[in-house]
Amino acid sequence: MAHPVVAGAELVESVQAGAYRRLVLRAPEVARRVGPGHFATLGVGGAMLLRRAFWIHRADVGAGTVELVVAERGAGTRELVRSRVGDRLSLIAPLGTPFPVPEGPVSALLVAGGYGSAALFGLAEEIRRRGGQVGFILGAATEARLFGVEAARELTQDVLVVTEDGSAGLAGVVTEVVAQAMKAIDATVVYAAGPTPMLAEVSGTAAELGARCWTAVEEAMACGTGLCATCVLPVVGADGVSRSVRSCTDGPVFDGARVRWAGVGAAA
């Protein structure tokens, strides 16, 4: 569980990245606490009461900054992507439970749909720091909706790009190549971030091949702090009992084998 900070963070950089906007915020106390898989919420002001949640892409302790990747989807995110350098944004971070990272070296496959990849780069760097190796599968509907392809190639030569329309890399969806990619790098653990249907299929493939799979879910979060309980999903506990848990505080990272994927969005 994270120990979040509430901060008025200065926007120091705003850069277009394909279909997304990368925001760099100065927040030294937050940067010191971030782990791979944590997320943040930003206030949008005006008449919009609900905050917006985003993966923390990177944290630079030396610079005291955190980076978020924002997809413009509605009025709230539209306001955020139009923020100007020098603006102060209401930031709460880090939130959630991060990815567990094995102590020793492992071979890990990192799978992402769209800008879910933003959650995986700090993880990849930590795995490599501990002597492990990583491979990436990065998928999206179109080339513009990919995120981090070049950054992934700077970390490893094992990068597979898949787009639904064939505009970049292979034509298809990421789930079609997970088994092949796992075998190619002898992956013993899989980390995935993206839409629920993708996470369900990746988890199933990993289980079939005898690998652990950690999934970062993208449930809609109204508060991000566990108060509203709008982001619940069914997860089987260590005692074998299925319970509705809050993805913002109990997750957003879950053991994929314990999530009842067919029950997500329905009563547990």
Secondary structure, DSSP 8 states (H G I E B T S, - for coil): ----EEEEEEEEEEEEETTEEEEEEE-HHHHTT--TT-EEEE---TT--S-EEEEEEEEETTTTEEEEEEE--SHHHHHHHT--TT-EEEEEEEESB-----SS--EEEEEEEGGGGGGTHHHHHHHHHTT-EEEEEEEESSGGG---HHHHHHH-S-EEEEETTSSSSEES-GGGSHHHHHHHHT-SEEEEES-HHHHHHHHHHHHHTT-EEEEE-----SSSSSSS--SEEEEE-TTS-EEEEETTTT-BEEETTTB-GGGTTS--
